[in-house]
Structures are given as structure tokens and as C-alpha cells.
């Protein structure tokens, strides 16, 4: 692949291994802080709101994005609770802190990114997320990879999520790389691989048994990030 200039990574399930989590446990932390007398009712509402968000995003081909603050506001409104903004902000932090044990990067992530940068490639991150940017950046800094990623795009700041073409356009425009000169690495056949290929990129899949498969054929499949290095070098 002559002219290859950029590699875009997904985050959850790709840079960070997939973790099965219990949304009830995670949202319970926020619900208890927001409304201890109505914890279960609010927890269930917040879980439902998040599940509905991801379902709608999938059903509309990424034409639906949101921020975590939007989900929290909708959940509290759904159960008729009027909660001050300051308390809601604290609940967001509590919810995200509960995610912390599930967010550590793969052991080989930093090495792979350094090697890709060493051969002159621009590195990007494109994550389907409703989390605030600052939380993702905090996690990437903790894992020693924040400065290895040239540009980072979070769909919580966009009107669209993957597989919508505007999500891929956002990261490639910031990288200054044309689709034909870029590769997407992700664990979701529909969001990552079908989305990037429809935009003119190549797609490398890291299989994940817990996500929808779809009828999608990646350009390559790897099981570990370290396998990406010889693959990319063979495309140069």
C-alpha cells in the first residue's frame, strides 16, 4: 500500500481490551449520589437511557450521538427528579470512576504506536463514546499513550457516531490524511470496518465475540495489536 500515511484506532475493545460490565452496578454509583431515596428507580432509568442511546445509534447508522451529561439529564427527568447541576456533575465523575478498572490499555499498545510513528505514520483515535473528552484523555495519559496519538476524536463531541462517514471525516481531516492513505483498526465489524471501508479506508479487525458481526469482510484480521506492525509494513 504505497502512500500509507495514517492509522486510526478505536478505543474500547481495541486499544483497551473488551470488558464485560454490569451497567446496573456502574449506574448505581451515580444513582445513589443523585437520589439515595430513589436509587433503584433512577438506576434503572439511567441504564435504560444508555441502552436506548446505543440502540438508536446502531439503528440509524451512527446518525445519533450524545454526551454523558445528556443521558444523565434524560434519566433524571424520566423519573421526575429535579437535580442541581453541581450534583449531576459529581454523579458523572462517580459513574466514570466506577469504569476505571475496565479501562486499562493493552500491554503492547504503547510499543505498537511508537513503532508506527517511527516509520512515519500519523496516529489517530476515533471512539464511539458518550464520555467527556477529559476522562478519555486522563485514561490515555495514565496508560502512557496520550502523547503517542496525534489526534483524538470522541463522538460525544460530534453529531454522529461510527459508522457514519462524518465520524471518519472528522478524524482524517484532523490528521491531514486522505481515506485512501489511512487504515482503521477496530473490533466492531459494522461500526469500525464497514464504516471505514465505505469511506475509502482499509479496515483491520480485532475480533470481539460480544459485538454484532454483520456481513463485513475486513482487509485483514489480527488477534493482538503487535500483529499490526508486520501487516502495516507489508502494506508500505
Buried (B, 14 or more C-beta within 10 A) or exposed (E): EEEBBBBBBBBBBBBBBBEEEEEEEBBBBBBBBBBEEBBEBBBBBBBBBBEEBBEBBBEEBBBBBBBBBBBBBBBBEBBEBEBEEEEBEBBBBBBBEBBEEBBBBBEBBBBBBEBBBEEEBBBBBBBBBBBBBEBBBBBBEEBEBBEBBBBBBBBBEBEBBBBBBBBBBBBBEBBEBEBEBBBBBBBBBBBBBBBBBBBBBBBBBBBBEEBEEEEBEBBBBBEEBBBBBEBBEEBE
